[in-house]
Amino acid sequence: MMFRLVALLLLFVVFRLFLDLPWIQVIPAVLIFYLGSGGWKFLHIFVKTVKRDVTAGLSVGFTWLKIWWYIRNKYTIPQLFQQTAKKHPEKVALIFQGTDETWTFQDLDNYSNKVANFLYERGFRSGDVLALFMESRNQYVGLWLGMAKIGVEAALLNSNVRQDSLLHCVNVSKAKAILFGSELAEALQEVQPSLGKSIHLFCLGDLKTENGPSGSEHLDPLIEKASSHAPIPPDKGFLDKLFYVYTSGTTGLPKAAIIVHCRYYRMASLVYNGFRMRPDDIVYDCLPLYHSAGNIVGIGQCLLHGLTVVIRKKFSASRFWEDCVQYNCTIVQYIGEICRYLLNQPLHEAERKHRVRMALGNGLRASIWKEFTERFGIPQIAEFYGATECNCSVGNFDNKFGACGFNSRILPGVYPINLVRVNEDTMELIRGPDGLCIRCKPGEPGQLVGRIKQNHPLQRFDGYLNSEANAKKIAHNVFTKGDSAYLTGDVLVMDELGYMYFRDRTGDTFRWKGENVSTTEVEGTLSRLLNMTDVVVYGVDVPGTEGKAGMAAIVDPDNSCDLDHFAEEMKKALPAYARPIFLRLLSEVNKTSTFKFQKMDLRKEGYDPSVVKDRLYFLEPRQCRYLPLDKEAFKRIQSGQAKL
């Protein structure tokens, strides 16, 4: 298309300047050339998408200009929040559903100041890392914000991790202290013997010495006594570290993704500007605050743009719409599973009495998109695609059915992302004769990649604390010789207008119940529970569910596996979303010459007892027991009668 535009310009120059033809002859001649060269298709695309592209371009451009200014003047997220708080100190900032604990912007500012001053008095300084291990609440925001006010970086631990995973997350961050909620005291007590003796422990909430780790200090009264005066800001800027978010990658245990101040602002502001949020919006945030969706996309609207955010500790399908009505919410956050859970609820009068005008999130599948919007009367689905650490997020800014975002077809190079061909079984990049990746045509599935430019705030890749993990997410010589690009690991499809549709999450992770599950991490845990038995974990499709359900193939040649004991131990070691739904007990598992498990055949065969001749079991969620998977049970699962 760019070639065609250049050719048209040259024709104009030749006809007018060199041949001196009148306009009445030039215009028809150029139009004939344009249409004859396939220009009618470009014209169609231009007319259909120019408004979308210009609107989105202005939003991105506005965000980029502000980021450039903040980088130049060394702003930080706490400074931007304090500007917000000064504008309307008495406006409600946060509401904690359940207790109706309401904080104004002044309250949040004071609390975070107290946190900052207390920590500073205890000797913590800019560049130190403190781990935050608790469930969502107002204090969660105040704690990491207070840390940031003195340059301390927070490691936001997933409240579901236990034992080895929990210990790994603490160690990899090199945290000097752990601030934990009393509800997670027992989980921390389990790993305390393996923690460094120098790590300080502070408990928020009711501290019970018999259940909590020894030596813990009660944090609430310590914060209450601290000064609420604004601390002296650290010598940090917009490109410095703010906190760490743990994400399941393609290998092993959770990885700590680095969130710098610039990235936090970029993610929150592109959502705010792109989806045309308003200062008087009230956001319902039932997503965990240790995730970027809950803490950046949601809470970021409060800190940066002055919106009121309602925090719910855990998602409740039965209370969702009642909460929205009670707090007059206008925007709700979701992940794909949440939408399906809401549709599975019986009709309730509150689901049509709310004021919600926008549902914001990712993972809403096209199969339930229309039903979701019509049943609950939500005019705008603000679907987006992005990962915590990626540099190639896209958004469905104009409410296109089923799309997770778009890239311009008029000027595709302005936002340097693309779909490139891959082997979908191995996710290996397919390259052309020139050694570069092959861009996908409309309708052709490919992996989404984004060109990396570290000096560009919208294209930089901040990566992980683990340098090996960084290397696995970066490819070289992708668009041009010598360049580098971020690999999302996800397969998308783009239509002729540039709209993108999520196709699948591939590789060594899969998504279940709104969480990314690392197959290698689960394999390691299960193998340890089974005395180092060979275990292969993979995701399988289940009709009527979002993502993929976990399935584990376990080597058990002599039928000695005690499934009841295994289920009990697994319940202690793995969070609910990571527990395999299906088990396949087999005599041996095929390996490559480098001792890697061959998963493709296992994944393709799935859990159908008419196909698989090995013993099959499925996890009954209420009892957390594995029951035999026969043909009747398979039919119930396929029809949706058996809930997983």
C-alpha positions, 0 to 999 in steps of 0.5 A, spaced: 500 500 500 505 504 501 508 503 494 501 504 491 501 511 494 508 513 492 506 511 485 500 515 485 505 521 487 510 520 482 504 520 477 501 526 479 508 529 478 509 527 471 503 528 469 503 536 471 510 538 472 513 534 466 507 533 461 503 539 463 497 536 462 490 539 465 487 537 471 481 534 468 486 529 464 490 528 470 485 526 475 481 520 471 488 518 469 491 517 476 484 514 478 484 509 473 491 507 475 489 506 482 483 502 481 486 498 476 492 496 481 487 494 486 487 500 489 479 499 490 481 495 496 485 500 499 480 505 498 475 501 502 480 499 507 482 507 508 474 509 508 473 504 513 479 505 518 481 512 517 477 514 523 479 509 528 486 510 526 486 517 527 483 517 534 487 511 536 493 515 533 491 521 537 491 517 544 497 514 543 501 521 541 498 524 547 500 519 551 507 519 548 508 526 549 506 526 556 511 520 557 517 524 554 515 530 558 515 526 565 522 522 563 525 529 561 523 532 568 524 525 572 517 524 574 515 518 578 508 515 579 508 518 587 509 525 584 503 524 579 499 521 584 500 527 589 498 532 583 492 528 583 490 528 590 491 535 590 486 536 585 480 533 589 483 531 596 476 529 599 474 525 593 473 518 594 479 514 591 478 507 594 472 503 597 474 496 600 467 492 598 465 488 604 467 492 610 465 499 606 472 502 608 472 508 604 479 512 603 479 519 600 485 521 596 487 525 602 487 518 606 491 515 601 496 520 601 496 520 608 497 513 609 502 512 604 506 517 607 506 514 614 508 507 610 514 511 607 516 514 614 516 508 618 520 504 613 525 510 612 526 510 620 527 502 620 533 503 615 530 501 608 532 506 602 532 507 595 533 501 591 531 496 597 526 491 595 520 489 600 515 483 598 508 484 599 504 478 600 497 479 602 490 479 599 487 485 596 484 491 600 485 499 600 492 498 604 495 494 599 495 500 594 497 504 600 503 500 602 506 499 595 505 507 594 508 508 600 514 504 598 515 508 592 515 514 595 522 513 598 524 509 592 523 502 595 521 497 590 515 492 592 515 485 590 508 483 589 507 476 591 501 472 588 497 470 594 496 463 591 503 461 591 505 456 597 512 452 599 517 452 593 514 457 589 513 462 595 520 461 597 523 462 590 519 469 589 522 471 595 529 469 594 529 472 586 527 479 589 532 479 594 527 482 599 529 485 605 523 484 608 516 481 607 509 485 609 504 480 609 497 479 611 494 475 617 490 471 612 497 468 609 500 467 616 500 460 615 503 460 608 509 464 610 510 460 617 511 454 612 517 457 609 520 461 614 525 456 616 528 456 609 528 464 609 534 468 610 535 470 618 536 477 616 529 478 613 524 482 617 517 480 617 511 485 618 504 483 619 498 487 617 491 485 620 490 481 626 497 478 629 496 471 632 502 468 634 500 461 634 499 461 627 504 466 624 511 466 623 516 467 629 519 474 630 513 478 626 511 485 628 504 487 628 504 493 622 498 496 623 500 500 630 507 502 627 504 505 621 499 509 625 504 512 629 508 514 624 508 521 621 504 523 615 508 528 612 510 527 605 517 524 605 523 527 602 523 524 594 528 519 592 533 521 586 529 517 581 526 518 575 520 515 570 525 510 567 527 507 574 524 501 577 517 501 581 515 494 583 515 487 580 509 483 578 510 475 578 508 472 571 508 465 569 513 464 563 515 458 559 520 455 563 519 453 571 517 457 577 514 464 576 518 470 573 519 477 576 517 482 571 520 489 572 515 495 572 518 501 571 514 508 573 514 509 565 511 502 564 505 503 569 503 510 566 503 507 559 499 501 561 494 505 565 494 512 560 493 508 554 487 504 557 484 511 559 485 515 553 484 509 548 477 507 551 475 514 553 474 514 560 471 519 564 474 523 571 467 521 574 467 514 572 467 509 578 471 502 577 469 495 579 476 492 580 475 484 583 481 482 580 487 481 584 492 487 586 498 482 585 497 482 577 498 488 572 490 488 570 488 489 577 493 494 580 495 498 573 489 498 569 485 498 575 488 502 580 492 506 575 486 510 574 485 512 581 492 514 582 493 518 575 486 520 573 482 521 579 477 515 578 474 512 584 476 504 584 472 499 588 476 494 590 473 487 592 478 482 595 475 476 591 471 475 585 464 473 586 459 471 581 453 472 585 455 478 588 457 482 582 451 486 579 449 487 586 456 490 588 455 494 581 449 497 583 451 499 591 457 503 589 454 506 582 460 503 578 460 505 571 466 500 569 467 493 570 474 489 570 474 482 567 478 476 565 474 471 560 472 466 565 469 472 569 464 473 563 462 466 563 461 465 570 456 471 570 453 468 564 452 461 568 448 465 574 441 465 574 437 471 572 437 477 577 434 483 577 440 487 579 444 485 573 439 490 569 439 496 574 446 497 574 450 504 571 455 500 568 457 503 561 463 499 559 466 492 561 474 492 561 479 487 560 481 481 556 479 474 554 472 475 552 471 470 547 466 471 541 462 465 542 459 469 548 461 476 547 454 478 544 450 474 549 454 478 555 453 484 552 445 483 551 444 480 557 447 485 562 446 491 557 453 493 557 454 498 551 462 498 550 466 492 551 473 495 552 477 488 550 485 489 549 491 484 549 497 485 553 502 482 557 505 485 564 512 485 560 510 486 553 511 492 548 506 490 543 499 491 547 493 493 542 486 495 544 479 494 541 478 502 542 472 502 537 468 496 540 469 491 534 465 485 535 470 479 538 477 483 536 482 484 542 485 490 538 488 492 531 494 495 527 493 500 522 493 497 515 494 504 512 500 506 515 502 499 518 509 501 520 507 507 525 506 502 531 512 497 529 508 490 531 506 484 527 504 477 526 509 473 523 509 466 521 511 460 526 510 453 527 504 452 531 506 446 535 513 448 537 512 456 536 519 456 532 519 462 528 519 461 520 524 465 516 525 467 509 531 466 504 533 472 507 533 470 514 528 475 516 521 473 519 515 472 514 509 477 516 502 474 516 497 476 511 490 478 513 487 471 515 493 468 516 495 466 524 501 468 527 505 470 533 504 477 535 511 480 536 513 487 537 520 491 535 524 493 541 527 500 541 530 501 548 530 509 547 523 509 545 518 509 551 513 505 548 517 500 545 522 498 550 522 492 553 524 492 561 524 484 562 525 480 568 530 480 574 532 473 570 537 475 564 536 468 562 528 469 562 529 475 558 533 472 552 528 467 551 523 472 550 527 476 545 528 474 537 533 477 533 533 479 525 526 479 525 523 485 521 530 487 519 537 485 519 540 487 526 534 488 530 530 485 536 523 484 537 519 481 543 516 474 543 509 474 546 508 466 545 501 468 543 497 466 536 493 471 533 489 472 526 488 479 523 483 481 518 483 485 512 481 491 516 487 490 521 483 488 527 486 482 531 483 476 534 486 472 539 487 465 537 491 461 542 496 461 548 501 456 546 508 454 548 509 451 555 504 455 558 496 455 558 491 459 561 486 457 566 481 460 571 484 467 569 491 465 571 497 463 566 500 456 568 507 454 567 507 447 565 514 446 567 513 448 574 507 444 575 511 438 572 516 439 577 511 440 583 508 433 581 514 429 580 517 431 587 510 429 590 511 422 587 518 421 588 521 424 582 516 420 577 516 422 570 510 427 569 508 431 563 503 437 564 499 440 558 493 444 557 487 441 553 480 444 551 474 443 554 467 445 551 464 451 554 470 453 558 475 459 557 482 457 556 485 450 557 484 445 563 491 442 566 492 435 564 498 431 567 500 424 564 504 420 570 508 414 569 505 409 573 507 402 571 505 398 577 499 401 579 502 404 585 499 411 585 495 413 591 490 418 588 487 420 594 494 421 598 496 425 591 490 429 591 491 431 598 499 433 598 497 437 591 492 441 594 497 443 599 503 445 594 499 448 588 494 453 587 487 451 585 488 454 578 494 450 577 492 443 579 491 438 573 483 437 572 485 430 568 490 425 570 493 420 565 496 414 568 501 410 563 507 405 563 512 410 560 512 417 556 516 418 550 522 423 550 527 426 545 534 425 545 535 431 549 530 428 555 525 432 553 518 430 554 514 429 547 507 433 549 504 433 542 501 426 541 498 427 548 495 433 547 492 431 541 489 425 544 486 429 550 482 425 555 477 422 551 476 414 554 475 412 547 481 414 544 486 413 550 487 406 553 491 408 559 487 409 565 484 416 566 481 420 572 478 427 573 478 432 579 472 433 582 472 440 585 468 440 591 471 433 594 478 435 591 478 427 589 480 424 582 475 420 580 475 415 574 473 418 567 469 413 563 465 414 557 459 417 561 463 422 565 466 424 559 459 425 556 457 429 562 464 434 562 463 435 554 456 437 555 457 442 561 453 438 566 460 436 570 463 443 573 470 443 573 
